[in-house]
């Protein structure tokens, strides 16, 4: 059972606390199970159409051509929760209608899936206790802004978790670590890989290619898994 701790933001009485390794394990279990049931095999990158099906299986409605500008020009995804039905997910049309933004569309889909599957119980509890959000029309929504889709600060725990979940679904930790381990072995690398080094740049490219993600998403994932680093002189990444 997930550990619950006080929510310092005041949005909920308590909120879930996850170790990164817990999110990695659960996301890998979820995506593998889905791919096996939907495709009969596990292959990466996960197809965009399959990601859409994954979300649709858990929501009342998925609108991938939504106009979200009423929430702000930088809002790219919204998940709305209800007392009497499953959530509704909306993705900005600016992402889904532009082929050049497919990677951002994929990341936003899995980000909102994170809200649905890992945070839905929080709203269910509020509805069950009679808090119907009368004072704030957006209180039953998770509103995801562009700058928080991938790498929200940990103080914004809900967006940080959804961002981590997005990366963990698209780029499972086991496979990313194997990719980096193979690369390091073939290049006889044994210590830190700085984010600005040629090796980090190549690893980012390999992750982009393997998992169909943006450069930013690949970089953030490698950093969060401590497979590349922004600091110098730290102990070896493979002896943590």
C-alpha positions as CSV (number, residue, x, y, z in Angstrom):
1,X,0.0,0.0,0.0
2,X,1.3,3.5,-0.9
3,X,2.6,5.6,1.9
4,X,0.5,8.7,2.6
5,X,2.0,11.8,4.1
6,X,0.7,15.3,4.9
7,X,0.2,17.5,1.8
8,X,2.1,20.7,2.4
9,X,0.4,22.4,-0.5
10,X,-3.0,22.2,1.2
11,X,-4.7,20.7,-1.8
12,X,-5.4,17.5,0.1
13,X,-5.1,16.4,3.7
14,X,-2.6,13.7,2.7
15,X,-0.9,12.8,-0.5
16,X,0.9,9.8,-1.8
17,X,4.7,9.5,-1.3
18,X,6.6,7.4,-3.8
19,X,10.2,6.5,-4.0
20,X,11.5,6.8,-7.6
21,X,12.2,3.1,-7.7
22,X,8.6,2.4,-6.7
23,X,7.3,4.4,-9.6
24,X,9.8,2.8,-12.0
25,X,8.7,-0.7,-10.9
26,X,4.9,0.0,-11.1
27,X,5.1,1.8,-14.4
28,X,7.1,-1.0,-16.0
29,X,4.6,-3.5,-14.7
30,X,1.7,-1.4,-16.1
31,X,3.2,-0.9,-19.6
32,X,4.3,-4.5,-19.9
33,X,1.0,-5.8,-18.9
34,X,-0.8,-3.5,-21.3
35,X,1.4,-4.3,-24.2
36,X,1.1,-8.1,-23.6
37,X,-2.7,-7.9,-23.4
38,X,-3.1,-5.4,-26.3
39,X,-0.3,-6.6,-28.7
40,X,0.7,-10.0,-27.3
41,X,4.3,-8.8,-27.1
42,X,6.4,-6.1,-25.5
43,X,8.2,-3.8,-27.9
44,X,9.5,-0.3,-27.8
45,X,8.9,2.4,-28.7
46,X,5.3,2.1,-27.6
47,X,3.2,3.2,-30.6
48,X,1.3,6.5,-30.2
49,X,-2.0,4.8,-31.1
50,X,-1.3,2.3,-28.3
51,X,-0.7,5.0,-25.8
52,X,-4.1,6.5,-26.8
53,X,-5.7,3.1,-26.2
54,X,-4.0,2.8,-22.8
55,X,-5.4,6.2,-21.6
56,X,-8.9,5.4,-23.1
57,X,-9.1,2.2,-21.1
58,X,-8.9,4.2,-17.8
59,X,-11.1,7.3,-18.6
60,X,-14.6,8.2,-19.4
61,X,-13.5,10.3,-22.3
62,X,-10.2,11.3,-24.1
63,X,-10.3,14.5,-26.1
64,X,-7.0,14.9,-28.0
65,X,-8.1,18.0,-30.0
66,X,-9.1,20.2,-27.1
67,X,-8.9,24.0,-26.9
68,X,-7.3,24.5,-23.4
69,X,-6.4,28.2,-23.8
70,X,-9.0,29.1,-21.2
71,X,-6.7,27.5,-18.6
72,X,-3.7,29.4,-19.9
73,X,-1.7,29.6,-23.2
74,X,0.9,27.2,-21.8
75,X,-1.5,24.4,-20.7
76,X,-1.1,21.2,-22.7
77,X,-3.2,18.7,-20.7
78,X,-6.1,18.7,-18.3
79,X,-7.5,15.7,-16.3
80,X,-10.9,16.3,-14.8
81,X,-12.2,14.1,-12.0
82,X,-15.9,13.4,-11.1
83,X,-17.8,11.9,-8.2
84,X,-20.0,9.6,-10.4
85,X,-17.8,8.7,-13.4
86,X,-14.3,8.0,-14.5
87,X,-12.0,11.0,-15.3
88,X,-12.0,13.0,-18.5
89,X,-8.6,13.8,-20.1
90,X,-8.1,16.6,-22.6
91,X,-4.9,17.2,-24.7
92,X,-4.2,20.4,-26.5
93,X,-5.0,20.4,-30.2
94,X,-1.7,22.2,-30.7
95,X,0.1,18.9,-29.9
96,X,-2.1,16.4,-31.6
97,X,-2.6,18.3,-34.8
98,X,1.1,19.0,-35.4
99,X,3.2,16.0,-36.5
100,X,6.3,17.8,-35.4
101,X,5.0,17.7,-31.8
102,X,4.2,14.0,-31.7
103,X,6.8,13.4,-29.0
104,X,5.3,16.1,-26.8
105,X,1.9,14.6,-27.5
106,X,3.1,11.2,-26.3
107,X,4.7,12.7,-23.2
108,X,1.5,14.6,-22.4
109,X,-0.7,11.5,-22.8
110,X,1.4,9.5,-20.4
111,X,1.6,12.5,-18.0
112,X,-2.2,12.7,-17.8
113,X,-2.3,8.9,-17.5
114,X,-0.2,9.4,-14.4
115,X,-2.7,11.7,-12.9
116,X,-5.6,9.3,-13.7
117,X,-4.0,6.1,-12.2
118,X,-1.8,7.4,-9.4
119,X,-3.9,10.4,-8.2
120,X,-7.5,9.6,-8.9
121,X,-8.1,8.2,-5.4
122,X,-7.3,11.6,-3.9
123,X,-10.2,13.2,-5.6
124,X,-12.4,10.1,-4.9
125,X,-11.8,10.7,-1.2
126,X,-12.7,14.3,-1.4
127,X,-15.9,13.6,-3.2
128,X,-16.7,10.9,-0.7
129,X,-16.3,13.3,2.2
130,X,-18.7,15.8,0.6
131,X,-16.1,18.4,-0.5
132,X,-17.6,19.3,-3.9
133,X,-15.1,22.1,-4.7
134,X,-17.8,24.8,-4.7
135,X,-15.3,27.7,-4.2
136,X,-12.9,26.8,-7.1
137,X,-14.3,25.5,-10.4
138,X,-10.9,24.0,-11.2
139,X,-10.4,22.2,-7.9
140,X,-11.4,18.9,-9.5
141,X,-8.8,19.2,-12.2
142,X,-5.1,18.5,-12.7
143,X,-3.9,21.2,-15.0
144,X,-0.6,20.5,-16.7
145,X,1.5,23.3,-18.0
146,X,4.2,22.9,-20.6
147,X,7.1,23.6,-18.3
148,X,5.9,21.0,-15.8
149,X,5.1,18.1,-18.1
150,X,8.6,16.6,-17.9
151,X,10.5,18.2,-15.1
152,X,8.4,19.9,-12.4
153,X,10.1,20.9,-9.2
154,X,9.7,18.3,-6.4
155,X,7.8,21.0,-4.4
156,X,5.0,20.5,-6.9
157,X,4.7,16.9,-5.9
158,X,1.7,16.0,-8.1
159,X,3.2,17.3,-11.3
160,X,6.6,15.9,-10.4
161,X,5.1,12.5,-9.9
162,X,3.1,12.7,-13.2
163,X,6.2,13.8,-15.1
164,X,8.3,10.9,-13.6
165,X,5.5,8.4,-14.4
166,X,5.5,9.7,-18.0
167,X,9.2,9.0,-18.4
168,X,9.0,5.7,-16.7
169,X,6.2,4.5,-19.0
170,X,7.8,5.6,-22.2
171,X,11.4,4.7,-21.1
172,X,11.3,1.8,-18.6
173,X,14.2,2.0,-16.2
174,X,15.3,-1.6,-16.8
175,X,15.8,-1.0,-20.5
176,X,17.3,2.4,-20.2
177,X,19.9,1.1,-17.6
178,X,20.7,-1.8,-20.0
179,X,21.2,0.6,-22.9
180,X,23.6,2.7,-20.8
181,X,25.4,-0.3,-19.4
182,X,26.0,-1.7,-22.9
183,X,27.2,1.6,-24.1
184,X,29.6,2.1,-21.2
185,X,30.9,-1.4,-21.6
186,X,31.6,-0.9,-25.3
187,X,33.4,2.4,-24.6
188,X,35.2,1.2,-21.4
189,X,33.5,3.9,-19.3
190,X,33.5,3.4,-15.5
191,X,32.7,6.8,-13.9
192,X,30.3,9.7,-14.1
193,X,29.0,10.8,-17.5
194,X,28.6,14.6,-17.5
195,X,25.5,15.9,-19.2
196,X,27.6,18.1,-21.5
197,X,30.0,15.3,-22.6
198,X,30.0,13.7,-26.0
199,X,29.1,10.4,-24.3
200,X,26.0,11.9,-22.7
201,X,25.0,13.5,-26.0
202,X,25.2,10.1,-27.7
203,X,23.3,8.4,-24.9
204,X,20.5,11.0,-25.2
205,X,20.4,10.3,-29.0
206,X,20.2,6.5,-28.4
207,X,17.3,6.9,-25.9
208,X,15.5,9.2,-28.3
209,X,15.9,6.6,-31.1
210,X,15.0,3.6,-29.0
211,X,11.9,5.1,-27.3
212,X,10.6,7.8,-29.7
213,X,10.9,10.7,-27.2
214,X,12.2,14.2,-27.5
215,X,15.8,15.2,-26.7
216,X,14.5,17.0,-23.5
217,X,12.6,13.9,-22.4
218,X,15.6,11.6,-22.9
219,X,17.9,14.0,-21.1
220,X,15.5,14.3,-18.1
221,X,15.0,10.6,-17.9
222,X,18.8,9.9,-17.9
223,X,19.3,12.5,-15.3
224,X,16.5,11.3,-13.0
225,X,17.9,7.8,-13.2
226,X,21.4,9.2,-12.3
227,X,22.8,7.7,-15.5
228,X,24.2,11.1,-16.5
229,X,25.0,13.9,-14.2
230,X,25.2,17.7,-14.0
231,X,27.9,17.5,-11.3
232,X,31.5,16.4,-11.6
233,X,33.6,14.3,-9.3
234,X,30.8,12.1,-7.9
235,X,31.2,8.4,-7.3
236,X,30.7,5.9,-10.1
237,X,27.0,5.8,-11.2
238,X,27.1,2.0,-11.3
239,X,28.0,1.6,-7.6
240,X,25.1,3.4,-5.9
